[in-house]
Amino acid sequence: MIIGACVIELRLPAARSLKQKRGQLQSLLTRLRREFNLAVAEIGHNDVWQSAQIAMVAVSNERAAAEKALRRAVLWIEKHRPDLDVVAAEIEWR
């Protein structure tokens, strides 16, 4: 069993409050779960309204399949969510 975890640092330049940040992140996390069948959660910068850290996890029997799913999700965020800036994305393996 291969477990890949991708930690993404996001910048939310349009967020003017924690409430706006939560709305933007909630829609993103829901879409990632549905589109890519990943486990996702906000894991850091919880009280900073223009910054967020999320994690996505993929489980597979092949590393290539898990890596492909995680990389496609990062590319999707960059392409389809212009309201969010991907500052960094790092994949870890277990």
Biopython code that builds the backbone (N, CA, C, O; Angstrom):
import numpy as np
from Bio.PDB.StructureBuilder import StructureBuilder

atoms = [
    (1, "MET", "N", (0.851, -1.170, 0.000)),
    (1, "MET", "CA", (0.000, 0.000, 0.000)),
    (1, "MET", "C", (0.900, 1.238, 0.000)),
    (1, "MET", "O", (1.844, 1.332, 0.785)),
    (2, "ILE", "N", (0.595, 2.177, -0.885)),
    (2, "ILE", "CA", (1.329, 3.431, -1.016)),
    (2, "ILE", "C", (0.422, 4.570, -0.566)),
    (2, "ILE", "O", (-0.732, 4.663, -0.986)),
    (3, "ILE", "N", (0.960, 5.436, 0.295)),
    (3, "ILE", "CA", (0.214, 6.606, 0.755)),
    (3, "ILE", "C", (1.011, 7.845, 0.372)),
    (3, "ILE", "O", (2.161, 8.010, 0.781)),
    (4, "GLY", "N", (0.391, 8.706, -0.412)),
    (4, "GLY", "CA", (1.019, 9.964, -0.804)),
    (4, "GLY", "C", (0.267, 11.117, -0.170)),
    (4, "GLY", "O", (-0.961, 11.181, -0.232)),
    (5, "ALA", "N", (1.010, 12.028, 0.440)),
    (5, "ALA", "CA", (0.403, 13.208, 1.055)),
    (5, "ALA", "C", (1.019, 14.449, 0.413)),
    (5, "ALA", "O", (2.240, 14.565, 0.313)),
    (6, "CYS", "N", (0.179, 15.354, -0.011)),
    (6, "CYS", "CA", (0.626, 16.597, -0.615)),
    (6, "CYS", "C", (0.203, 17.746, 0.293)),
    (6, "CYS", "O", (-0.984, 17.934, 0.561)),
    (7, "VAL", "N", (1.174, 18.505, 0.760)),
    (7, "VAL", "CA", (0.902, 19.685, 1.584)),
    (7, "VAL", "C", (1.028, 20.904, 0.684)),
    (7, "VAL", "O", (2.046, 21.093, 0.018)),
    (8, "ILE", "N", (-0.021, 21.736, 0.670)),
    (8, "ILE", "CA", (-0.064, 22.899, -0.205)),
    (8, "ILE", "C", (-0.203, 24.167, 0.629)),
    (8, "ILE", "O", (-1.076, 24.273, 1.491)),
    (9, "GLU", "N", (0.670, 25.116, 0.356)),
    (9, "GLU", "CA", (0.583, 26.449, 0.957)),
    (9, "GLU", "C", (-0.176, 27.330, -0.026)),
    (9, "GLU", "O", (0.197, 27.432, -1.195)),
    (10, "LEU", "N", (-1.232, 27.958, 0.446)),
    (10, "LEU", "CA", (-2.053, 28.811, -0.402)),
    (10, "LEU", "C", (-2.049, 30.243, 0.109)),
    (10, "LEU", "O", (-1.933, 30.492, 1.309)),
    (11, "ARG", "N", (-2.177, 31.170, -0.816)),
    (11, "ARG", "CA", (-2.390, 32.575, -0.488)),
    (11, "ARG", "C", (-3.759, 32.943, -1.028)),
    (11, "ARG", "O", (-4.090, 32.609, -2.165)),
    (12, "LEU", "N", (-4.560, 33.631, -0.216)),
    (12, "LEU", "CA", (-5.915, 34.026, -0.587)),
    (12, "LEU", "C", (-5.978, 35.553, -0.613)),
    (12, "LEU", "O", (-6.434, 36.160, 0.356)),
    (13, "PRO", "N", (-5.532, 36.185, -1.695)),
    (13, "PRO", "CA", (-5.427, 37.637, -1.712)),
    (13, "PRO", "C", (-6.766, 38.364, -1.612)),
    (13, "PRO", "O", (-6.805, 39.506, -1.154)),
    (14, "ALA", "N", (-7.857, 37.734, -2.026)),
    (14, "ALA", "CA", (-9.168, 38.402, -2.002)),
    (14, "ALA", "C", (-9.883, 38.265, -0.660)),
    (14, "ALA", "O", (-10.871, 38.960, -0.422)),
    (15, "ALA", "N", (-9.412, 37.398, 0.208)),
    (15, "ALA", "CA", (-10.082, 37.183, 1.500)),
    (15, "ALA", "C", (-9.879, 38.400, 2.390)),
    (15, "ALA", "O", (-8.754, 38.860, 2.587)),
    (16, "ARG", "N", (-10.974, 38.913, 2.923)),
    (16, "ARG", "CA", (-10.916, 40.076, 3.799)),
    (16, "ARG", "C", (-11.313, 39.743, 5.233)),
    (16, "ARG", "O", (-11.332, 40.616, 6.101)),
    (17, "SER", "N", (-11.633, 38.461, 5.475)),
    (17, "SER", "CA", (-11.998, 38.014, 6.822)),
    (17, "SER", "C", (-11.836, 36.503, 6.888)),
    (17, "SER", "O", (-11.697, 35.834, 5.864)),
    (18, "LEU", "N", (-11.856, 35.974, 8.113)),
    (18, "LEU", "CA", (-11.813, 34.516, 8.273)),
    (18, "LEU", "C", (-13.046, 33.862, 7.666)),
    (18, "LEU", "O", (-12.967, 32.741, 7.164)),
    (19, "LYS", "N", (-14.175, 34.544, 7.706)),
    (19, "LYS", "CA", (-15.411, 33.993, 7.128)),
    (19, "LYS", "C", (-15.263, 33.830, 5.613)),
    (19, "LYS", "O", (-15.658, 32.803, 5.060)),
    (20, "GLN", "N", (-14.700, 34.829, 4.944)),
    (20, "GLN", "CA", (-14.469, 34.711, 3.500)),
    (20, "GLN", "C", (-13.475, 33.594, 3.200)),
    (20, "GLN", "O", (-13.656, 32.826, 2.254)),
    (21, "LYS", "N", (-12.425, 33.510, 4.012)),
    (21, "LYS", "CA", (-11.430, 32.460, 3.825)),
    (21, "LYS", "C", (-12.079, 31.089, 3.937)),
    (21, "LYS", "O", (-11.853, 30.226, 3.089)),
    (22, "ARG", "N", (-12.879, 30.881, 4.965)),
    (22, "ARG", "CA", (-13.546, 29.590, 5.161)),
    (22, "ARG", "C", (-14.440, 29.234, 3.983)),
    (22, "ARG", "O", (-14.491, 28.076, 3.568)),
    (23, "GLY", "N", (-15.138, 30.216, 3.448)),
    (23, "GLY", "CA", (-15.995, 29.964, 2.287)),
    (23, "GLY", "C", (-15.197, 29.521, 1.074)),
    (23, "GLY", "O", (-15.574, 28.572, 0.387)),
    (24, "GLN", "N", (-14.083, 30.214, 0.811)),
    (24, "GLN", "CA", (-13.237, 29.839, -0.327)),
    (24, "GLN", "C", (-12.648, 28.444, -0.136)),
    (24, "GLN", "O", (-12.636, 27.638, -1.066)),
    (25, "LEU", "N", (-12.162, 28.163, 1.060)),
    (25, "LEU", "CA", (-11.544, 26.861, 1.312)),
    (25, "LEU", "C", (-12.565, 25.729, 1.292)),
    (25, "LEU", "O", (-12.285, 24.651, 0.768)),
    (26, "GLN", "N", (-13.740, 25.967, 1.854)),
    (26, "GLN", "CA", (-14.755, 24.910, 1.896)),
    (26, "GLN", "C", (-15.138, 24.469, 0.493)),
    (26, "GLN", "O", (-15.260, 23.274, 0.224)),
    (27, "SER", "N", (-15.330, 25.441, -0.410)),
    (27, "SER", "CA", (-15.679, 25.065, -1.782)),
    (27, "SER", "C", (-14.527, 24.324, -2.457)),
    (27, "SER", "O", (-14.759, 23.378, -3.210)),
    (28, "LEU", "N", (-13.288, 24.743, -2.195)),
    (28, "LEU", "CA", (-12.125, 24.061, -2.763)),
    (28, "LEU", "C", (-12.015, 22.623, -2.259)),
    (28, "LEU", "O", (-11.850, 21.696, -3.052)),
    (29, "LEU", "N", (-12.106, 22.438, -0.945)),
    (29, "LEU", "CA", (-11.955, 21.102, -0.371)),
    (29, "LEU", "C", (-13.046, 20.149, -0.863)),
    (29, "LEU", "O", (-12.776, 18.984, -1.154)),
    (30, "THR", "N", (-14.267, 20.647, -0.952)),
    (30, "THR", "CA", (-15.379, 19.823, -1.451)),
    (30, "THR", "C", (-15.119, 19.403, -2.892)),
    (30, "THR", "O", (-15.336, 18.247, -3.254)),
    (31, "ARG", "N", (-14.658, 20.337, -3.709)),
    (31, "ARG", "CA", (-14.409, 20.035, -5.121)),
    (31, "ARG", "C", (-13.277, 19.030, -5.283)),
    (31, "ARG", "O", (-13.366, 18.130, -6.119)),
    (32, "LEU", "N", (-12.208, 19.170, -4.492)),
    (32, "LEU", "CA", (-11.091, 18.227, -4.580)),
    (32, "LEU", "C", (-11.513, 16.818, -4.176)),
    (32, "LEU", "O", (-11.099, 15.838, -4.794)),
    (33, "ARG", "N", (-12.340, 16.722, -3.136)),
    (33, "ARG", "CA", (-12.842, 15.401, -2.723)),
    (33, "ARG", "C", (-13.639, 14.757, -3.850)),
    (33, "ARG", "O", (-13.450, 13.583, -4.170)),
    (34, "ARG", "N", (-14.528, 15.537, -4.443)),
    (34, "ARG", "CA", (-15.427, 15.012, -5.468)),
    (34, "ARG", "C", (-14.699, 14.709, -6.775)),
    (34, "ARG", "O", (-14.892, 13.640, -7.353)),
    (35, "GLU", "N", (-13.867, 15.635, -7.247)),
    (35, "GLU", "CA", (-13.215, 15.487, -8.548)),
    (35, "GLU", "C", (-12.088, 14.455, -8.565)),
    (35, "GLU", "O", (-11.922, 13.725, -9.542)),
    (36, "PHE", "N", (-11.313, 14.398, -7.474)),
    (36, "PHE", "CA", (-10.097, 13.589, -7.487)),
    (36, "PHE", "C", (-10.126, 12.437, -6.492)),
    (36, "PHE", "O", (-9.157, 11.682, -6.410)),
    (37, "ASN", "N", (-11.197, 12.280, -5.741)),
    (37, "ASN", "CA", (-11.343, 11.198, -4.765)),
    (37, "ASN", "C", (-10.178, 11.182, -3.774)),
    (37, "ASN", "O", (-9.584, 10.139, -3.502)),
    (38, "LEU", "N", (-9.870, 12.370, -3.243)),
    (38, "LEU", "CA", (-8.783, 12.520, -2.281)),
    (38, "LEU", "C", (-9.341, 12.865, -0.912)),
    (38, "LEU", "O", (-10.419, 13.449, -0.799)),
    (39, "ALA", "N", (-8.610, 12.506, 0.113)),
    (39, "ALA", "CA", (-8.922, 12.992, 1.457)),
    (39, "ALA", "C", (-8.224, 14.348, 1.582)),
    (39, "ALA", "O", (-7.029, 14.456, 1.305)),
    (40, "VAL", "N", (-8.960, 15.379, 1.998)),
    (40, "VAL", "CA", (-8.399, 16.729, 2.091)),
    (40, "VAL", "C", (-8.831, 17.394, 3.391)),
    (40, "VAL", "O", (-9.911, 17.128, 3.919)),
    (41, "ALA", "N", (-7.953, 18.273, 3.895)),
    (41, "ALA", "CA", (-8.270, 19.013, 5.119)),
    (41, "ALA", "C", (-7.386, 20.248, 5.205)),
    (41, "ALA", "O", (-6.283, 20.277, 4.661)),
    (42, "GLU", "N", (-7.887, 21.267, 5.898)),
    (42, "GLU", "CA", (-7.065, 22.423, 6.230)),
    (42, "GLU", "C", (-6.229, 22.028, 7.438)),
    (42, "GLU", "O", (-6.771, 21.559, 8.439)),
    (43, "ILE", "N", (-4.914, 22.211, 7.357)),
    (43, "ILE", "CA", (-4.051, 21.741, 8.445)),
    (43, "ILE", "C", (-3.226, 22.836, 9.102)),
    (43, "ILE", "O", (-2.563, 22.588, 10.109)),
    (44, "GLY", "N", (-3.258, 24.034, 8.551)),
    (44, "GLY", "CA", (-2.436, 25.077, 9.148)),
    (44, "GLY", "C", (-2.891, 26.472, 8.778)),
    (44, "GLY", "O", (-3.733, 26.650, 7.897)),
    (45, "HIS", "N", (-2.333, 27.456, 9.451)),
    (45, "HIS", "CA", (-2.669, 28.871, 9.252)),
    (45, "HIS", "C", (-4.159, 29.112, 9.487)),
    (45, "HIS", "O", (-4.775, 29.903, 8.773)),
    (46, "ASN", "N", (-4.731, 28.454, 10.457)),
    (46, "ASN", "CA", (-6.169, 28.509, 10.687)),
    (46, "ASN", "C", (-6.684, 29.897, 11.037)),
    (46, "ASN", "O", (-7.819, 30.233, 10.696)),
    (47, "ASP", "N", (-5.885, 30.701, 11.702)),
    (47, "ASP", "CA", (-6.350, 32.017, 12.137)),
    (47, "ASP", "C", (-5.797, 33.165, 11.301)),
    (47, "ASP", "O", (-5.942, 34.328, 11.676)),
    (48, "VAL", "N", (-5.168, 32.852, 10.181)),
    (48, "VAL", "CA", (-4.631, 33.875, 9.285)),
    (48, "VAL", "C", (-5.543, 33.945, 8.071)),
    (48, "VAL", "O", (-5.698, 32.951, 7.362)),
    (49, "TRP", "N", (-6.149, 35.098, 7.815)),
    (49, "TRP", "CA", (-7.205, 35.136, 6.808)),
    (49, "TRP", "C", (-6.739, 35.222, 5.365)),
    (49, "TRP", "O", (-7.571, 35.052, 4.474)),
    (50, "GLN", "N", (-5.475, 35.473, 5.071)),
    (50, "GLN", "CA", (-5.028, 35.467, 3.683)),
    (50, "GLN", "C", (-4.020, 34.359, 3.393)),
    (50, "GLN", "O", (-3.311, 34.408, 2.388)),
    (51, "SER", "N", (-3.957, 33.368, 4.266)),
    (51, "SER", "CA", (-3.026, 32.266, 4.087)),
    (51, "SER", "C", (-3.690, 30.979, 4.560)),
    (51, "SER", "O", (-4.470, 30.983, 5.513)),
    (52, "ALA", "N", (-3.373, 29.879, 3.885)),
    (52, "ALA", "CA", (-3.936, 28.585, 4.280)),
    (52, "ALA", "C", (-2.936, 27.484, 3.948)),
    (52, "ALA", "O", (-2.116, 27.611, 3.039)),
    (53, "GLN", "N", (-3.028, 26.415, 4.703)),
    (53, "GLN", "CA", (-2.234, 25.218, 4.432)),
    (53, "GLN", "C", (-3.216, 24.056, 4.411)),
    (53, "GLN", "O", (-3.939, 23.819, 5.379)),
    (54, "ILE", "N", (-3.232, 23.333, 3.288)),
    (54, "ILE", "CA", (-4.115, 22.178, 3.179)),
    (54, "ILE", "C", (-3.281, 20.938, 2.871)),
    (54, "ILE", "O", (-2.161, 21.029, 2.369)),
    (55, "ALA", "N", (-3.850, 19.788, 3.180)),
    (55, "ALA", "CA", (-3.207, 18.515, 2.854)),
    (55, "ALA", "C", (-4.188, 17.666, 2.061)),
    (55, "ALA", "O", (-5.387, 17.647, 2.339)),
    (56, "MET", "N", (-3.653, 16.965, 1.070)),
    (56, "MET", "CA", (-4.423, 16.013, 0.278)),
    (56, "MET", "C", (-3.717, 14.669, 0.395)),
    (56, "MET", "O", (-2.489, 14.599, 0.365)),
    (57, "VAL", "N", (-4.494, 13.617, 0.527)),
    (57, "VAL", "CA", (-3.908, 12.281, 0.686)),
    (57, "VAL", "C", (-4.529, 11.328, -0.333)),
    (57, "VAL", "O", (-5.746, 11.293, -0.519)),
    (58, "ALA", "N", (-3.663, 10.560, -0.986)),
    (58, "ALA", "CA", (-4.097, 9.531, -1.929)),
    (58, "ALA", "C", (-3.506, 8.199, -1.493)),
    (58, "ALA", "O", (-2.341, 8.120, -1.102)),
    (59, "VAL", "N", (-4.324, 7.154, -1.567)),
    (59, "VAL", "CA", (-3.881, 5.795, -1.233)),
    (59, "VAL", "C", (-4.042, 4.940, -2.483)),
    (59, "VAL", "O", (-5.082, 4.965, -3.140)),
    (60, "SER", "N", (-2.998, 4.185, -2.800)),
    (60, "SER", "CA", (-3.029, 3.362, -4.004)),
    (60, "SER", "C", (-2.104, 2.167, -3.819)),
    (60, "SER", "O", (-1.342, 2.099, -2.854)),
    (61, "ASN", "N", (-2.180, 1.236, -4.745)),
    (61, "ASN", "CA", (-1.233, 0.129, -4.720)),
    (61, "ASN", "C", (-0.025, 0.420, -5.614)),
    (61, "ASN", "O", (0.918, -0.369, -5.669)),
    (62, "GLU", "N", (-0.061, 1.574, -6.321)),
    (62, "GLU", "CA", (1.053, 1.984, -7.162)),
    (62, "GLU", "C", (1.400, 3.440, -6.890)),
    (62, "GLU", "O", (0.519, 4.299, -6.851)),
    (63, "ARG", "N", (2.651, 3.705, -6.708)),
    (63, "ARG", "CA", (3.094, 5.080, -6.429)),
    (63, "ARG", "C", (2.742, 6.023, -7.574)),
    (63, "ARG", "O", (2.336, 7.160, -7.336)),
    (64, "ALA", "N", (2.894, 5.565, -8.804)),
    (64, "ALA", "CA", (2.628, 6.404, -9.974)),
    (64, "ALA", "C", (1.180, 6.892, -9.996)),
    (64, "ALA", "O", (0.920, 8.045, -10.341)),
    (65, "ALA", "N", (0.243, 6.026, -9.633)),
    (65, "ALA", "CA", (-1.166, 6.414, -9.641)),
    (65, "ALA", "C", (-1.463, 7.465, -8.573)),
    (65, "ALA", "O", (-2.189, 8.427, -8.828)),
    (66, "ALA", "N", (-0.906, 7.282, -7.390)),
    (66, "ALA", "CA", (-1.113, 8.256, -6.316)),
    (66, "ALA", "C", (-0.471, 9.589, -6.672)),
    (66, "ALA", "O", (-1.066, 10.644, -6.454)),
    (67, "GLU", "N", (0.743, 9.545, -7.219)),
    (67, "GLU", "CA", (1.432, 10.783, -7.590)),
    (67, "GLU", "C", (0.682, 11.521, -8.689)),
    (67, "GLU", "O", (0.579, 12.747, -8.658)),
    (68, "LYS", "N", (0.164, 10.785, -9.650)),
    (68, "LYS", "CA", (-0.587, 11.403, -10.740)),
    (68, "LYS", "C", (-1.826, 12.121, -10.208)),
    (68, "LYS", "O", (-2.114, 13.247, -10.615)),
    (69, "ALA", "N", (-2.548, 11.482, -9.314)),
    (69, "ALA", "CA", (-3.757, 12.100, -8.751)),
    (69, "ALA", "C", (-3.422, 13.375, -7.983)),
    (69, "ALA", "O", (-4.116, 14.382, -8.122)),
    (70, "LEU", "N", (-2.366, 13.338, -7.177)),
    (70, "LEU", "CA", (-1.993, 14.512, -6.391)),
    (70, "LEU", "C", (-1.510, 15.650, -7.286)),
    (70, "LEU", "O", (-1.884, 16.803, -7.071)),
    (71, "ARG", "N", (-0.697, 15.346, -8.271)),
    (71, "ARG", "CA", (-0.196, 16.389, -9.174)),
    (71, "ARG", "C", (-1.315, 16.992, -10.014)),
    (71, "ARG", "O", (-1.332, 18.199, -10.255)),
    (72, "ARG", "N", (-2.240, 16.165, -10.457)),
    (72, "ARG", "CA", (-3.382, 16.675, -11.221)),
    (72, "ARG", "C", (-4.232, 17.612, -10.367)),
    (72, "ARG", "O", (-4.742, 18.614, -10.867)),
    (73, "ALA", "N", (-4.386, 17.296, -9.094)),
    (73, "ALA", "CA", (-5.167, 18.152, -8.205)),
    (73, "ALA", "C", (-4.492, 19.511, -8.020)),
    (73, "ALA", "O", (-5.168, 20.540, -8.023)),
    (74, "VAL", "N", (-3.176, 19.528, -7.860)),
    (74, "VAL", "CA", (-2.452, 20.800, -7.717)),
    (74, "VAL", "C", (-2.593, 21.626, -8.995)),
    (74, "VAL", "O", (-2.856, 22.827, -8.931)),
    (75, "LEU", "N", (-2.422, 20.996, -10.140)),
    (75, "LEU", "CA", (-2.574, 21.706, -11.410)),
    (75, "LEU", "C", (-3.987, 22.237, -11.582)),
    (75, "LEU", "O", (-4.180, 23.331, -12.111)),
    (76, "TRP", "N", (-4.979, 21.469, -11.139)),
    (76, "TRP", "CA", (-6.371, 21.914, -11.230)),
    (76, "TRP", "C", (-6.581, 23.178, -10.399)),
    (76, "TRP", "O", (-7.242, 24.114, -10.850)),
    (77, "ILE", "N", (-6.024, 23.210, -9.191)),
    (77, "ILE", "CA", (-6.158, 24.404, -8.349)),
    (77, "ILE", "C", (-5.548, 25.610, -9.058)),
    (77, "ILE", "O", (-6.157, 26.678, -9.104)),
    (78, "GLU", "N", (-4.350, 25.442, -9.609)),
    (78, "GLU", "CA", (-3.672, 26.554, -10.285)),
    (78, "GLU", "C", (-4.462, 27.053, -11.495)),
    (78, "GLU", "O", (-4.485, 28.252, -11.775)),
    (79, "LYS", "N", (-5.102, 26.137, -12.202)),
    (79, "LYS", "CA", (-5.820, 26.508, -13.421)),
    (79, "LYS", "C", (-7.233, 27.029, -13.154)),
    (79, "LYS", "O", (-7.651, 28.017, -13.758)),
    (80, "HIS", "N", (-7.963, 26.379, -12.265)),
    (80, "HIS", "CA", (-9.387, 26.672, -12.097)),
    (80, "HIS", "C", (-9.731, 27.559, -10.912)),
    (80, "HIS", "O", (-10.885, 27.964, -10.771)),
    (81, "ARG", "N", (-8.784, 27.867, -10.071)),
    (81, "ARG", "CA", (-9.061, 28.727, -8.916)),
    (81, "ARG", "C", (-8.144, 29.947, -8.930)),
    (81, "ARG", "O", (-7.186, 30.010, -8.159)),
    (82, "PRO", "N", (-8.430, 30.921, -9.807)),
    (82, "PRO", "CA", (-7.580, 32.108, -9.882)),
    (82, "PRO", "C", (-7.644, 32.971, -8.621)),
    (82, "PRO", "O", (-6.808, 33.855, -8.433)),
    (83, "ASP", "N", (-8.627, 32.719, -7.762)),
    (83, "ASP", "CA", (-8.732, 33.466, -6.504)),
    (83, "ASP", "C", (-7.752, 32.960, -5.450)),
    (83, "ASP", "O", (-7.617, 33.566, -4.387)),
    (84, "LEU", "N", (-7.066, 31.849, -5.738)),
    (84, "LEU", "CA", (-6.088, 31.259, -4.819)),
    (84, "LEU", "C", (-4.725, 31.183, -5.504)),
    (84, "LEU", "O", (-4.631, 30.820, -6.677)),
    (85, "ASP", "N", (-3.687, 31.521, -4.776)),
    (85, "ASP", "CA", (-2.326, 31.393, -5.304)),
    (85, "ASP", "C", (-1.637, 30.219, -4.612)),
    (85, "ASP", "O", (-1.555, 30.181, -3.385)),
    (86, "VAL", "N", (-1.143, 29.263, -5.399)),
    (86, "VAL", "CA", (-0.376, 28.157, -4.839)),
    (86, "VAL", "C", (1.050, 28.654, -4.619)),
    (86, "VAL", "O", (1.772, 28.929, -5.577)),
    (87, "VAL", "N", (1.450, 28.766, -3.363)),
    (87, "VAL", "CA", (2.786, 29.236, -3.009)),
    (87, "VAL", "C", (3.778, 28.089, -3.070)),
    (87, "VAL", "O", (4.890, 28.253, -3.571)),
    (88, "ALA", "N", (3.379, 26.921, -2.557)),
    (88, "ALA", "CA", (4.253, 25.749, -2.562)),
    (88, "ALA", "C", (3.400, 24.485, -2.470)),
    (88, "ALA", "O", (2.314, 24.490, -1.890)),
    (89, "ALA", "N", (3.903, 23.430, -3.041)),
    (89, "ALA", "CA", (3.260, 22.113, -2.950)),
    (89, "ALA", "C", (4.347, 21.058, -2.835)),
    (89, "ALA", "O", (5.267, 21.007, -3.651)),
    (90, "GLU", "N", (4.235, 20.226, -1.828)),
    (90, "GLU", "CA", (5.248, 19.200, -1.571)),
    (90, "GLU", "C", (4.578, 17.852, -1.334)),
    (90, "GLU", "O", (3.641, 17.750, -0.542)),
    (91, "ILE", "N", (5.056, 16.826, -2.016)),
    (91, "ILE", "CA", (4.506, 15.477, -1.862)),
    (91, "ILE", "C", (5.438, 14.655, -0.988)),
    (91, "ILE", "O", (6.654, 14.656, -1.179)),
    (92, "GLU", "N", (4.852, 13.954, -0.029)),
    (92, "GLU", "CA", (5.594, 13.053, 0.860)),
    (92, "GLU", "C", (5.024, 11.644, 0.699)),
    (92, "GLU", "O", (3.849, 11.476, 0.372)),
    (93, "TRP", "N", (5.858, 10.643, 0.930)),
    (93, "TRP", "CA", (5.438, 9.238, 0.772)),
    (93, "TRP", "C", (5.561, 8.476, 2.059)),
    (93, "TRP", "O", (6.472, 8.717, 2.851)),
    (94, "ARG", "N", (4.647, 7.553, 2.272)),
    (94, "ARG", "CA", (4.662, 6.662, 3.435)),
    (94, "ARG", "C", (4.510, 5.241, 2.963)),
    (94, "ARG", "O", (4.496, 4.318, 3.778)),
]
sb = StructureBuilder()
sb.init_structure("model")
sb.init_model(0)
sb.init_chain("A")
sb.init_seg("    ")
for serial, (resi, resn, name, xyz) in enumerate(atoms, 1):
    if name == "N":
        sb.init_residue(resn, " ", resi, " ")
    sb.init_atom(name, np.array(xyz, "f"), 0.0, 1.0, " ", f" {name:<3s}", serial, name[0])
structure = sb.get_structure()
